[in-house]
Amino acid sequence: MTAKLRTSWQGLRYRGGGTMIAWLLHRLGGLAMVVFVGMHVFASFLTQQFGSDVGTAMNIVYQSPYFQAPLYFLIIFHALNGLRIILLDTFPKLLEYQREVTWLQWIVFLPLYGLVVFFIIARIVSGE
Amino acid sequence: MRNRTVPQPAMSFEYIMWMFTRISGLALLFLGAVGLVMAFAMGGRTLLDLPTLARWTFFPNPNHVVNSNIPDVTQGWANAYWQIMQIVIAFFGISHGFNGLRVVIEDYIGNTIWQPMLRGLIFLIWLFFMIMAVFVILAS
């Protein structure tokens, strides 16, 4: 038990840097998307078959800018990180430059996510 | 650096799913790009806001955009092309997601009796969502 506690503590203190954060975000975003897509399919089913208001209520939550902003972050990050993993798996020699590739990934990510944030803020400002 | 002998990947379940994760991920990016371009071609610039655009990108189904500004969503969207696109996207998306869930869970439980049980449970949930998605697509 103590050994288990100690390893958990070490796991929390483990400083993997940018690539560890990428791994963590990839995993969290993936799990969030499984729940999100699952609820979506379920809401579509309820709306179509029973004309239920549950689907519409869910849509209103999904459409809120405060829900959208973190969601787009996770989705775009998951997509770009997945591309990085595929790239490094296909060309293992690039693993030597893993840190640099992770920085490159953030450089690609920022303008893409910035565009989305721009649209979201524009929508809040216009008051829809 | 000395040379290592890397064993040839066998056609195991893990290897097939490893491959499937990559192929389905790339396929989702491609299908999403097709959906996005088509949504713009069909008036996305003026008729769709950002959430609705995202919906058309990944799941172009009339039931999915009931509260958007499009006057008649069934016009031009409910045809065989989009139904096939939706089924392919739903298959890749749901399978990719539940396989990822399986990988995460099996990372933490290790090789115990729970592993095959949870694997079976995830398979059943996957089947449930696949049937529901295909049902929604074909019935709309």
Boltz contact constraints between the chains, C-beta under 6 A:
constraints:
  - contact:
      token1: [A, 30]
      token2: [B, 100]
      max_distance: 6.0
  - contact:
      token1: [A, 34]
      token2: [B, 97]
      max_distance: 6.0
  - contact:
      token1: [A, 34]
      token2: [B, 101]
      max_distance: 6.0
  - contact:
      token1: [A, 37]
      token2: [B, 93]
      max_distance: 6.0
  - contact:
      token1: [A, 37]
      token2: [B, 97]
      max_distance: 6.0
  - contact:
      token1: [A, 38]
      token2: [B, 129]
      max_distance: 6.0
  - contact:
      token1: [A, 41]
      token2: [B, 129]
      max_distance: 6.0
  - contact:
      token1: [A, 41]
      token2: [B, 132]
      max_distance: 6.0
  - contact:
      token1: [A, 41]
      token2: [B, 133]
      max_distance: 6.0
  - contact:
      token1: [A, 44]
      token2: [B, 63]
      max_distance: 6.0
  - contact:
      token1: [A, 44]
      token2: [B, 64]
      max_distance: 6.0
  - contact:
      token1: [A, 44]
      token2: [B, 136]
      max_distance: 6.0
  - contact:
      token1: [A, 45]
      token2: [B, 132]
      max_distance: 6.0
  - contact:
      token1: [A, 45]
      token2: [B, 136]
      max_distance: 6.0
  - contact:
      token1: [A, 47]
      token2: [B, 63]
      max_distance: 6.0
  - contact:
      token1: [A, 48]
      token2: [B, 63]
      max_distance: 6.0
  - contact:
      token1: [A, 48]
      token2: [B, 136]
      max_distance: 6.0
  - contact:
      token1: [A, 48]
      token2: [B, 140]
      max_distance: 6.0
  - contact:
      token1: [A, 59]
      token2: [B, 67]
      max_distance: 6.0
  - contact:
      token1: [A, 63]
      token2: [B, 51]
      max_distance: 6.0
  - contact:
      token1: [A, 82]
      token2: [B, 25]
      max_distance: 6.0
  - contact:
      token1: [A, 86]
      token2: [B, 22]
      max_distance: 6.0
  - contact:
      token1: [A, 119]
      token2: [B, 50]
      max_distance: 6.0
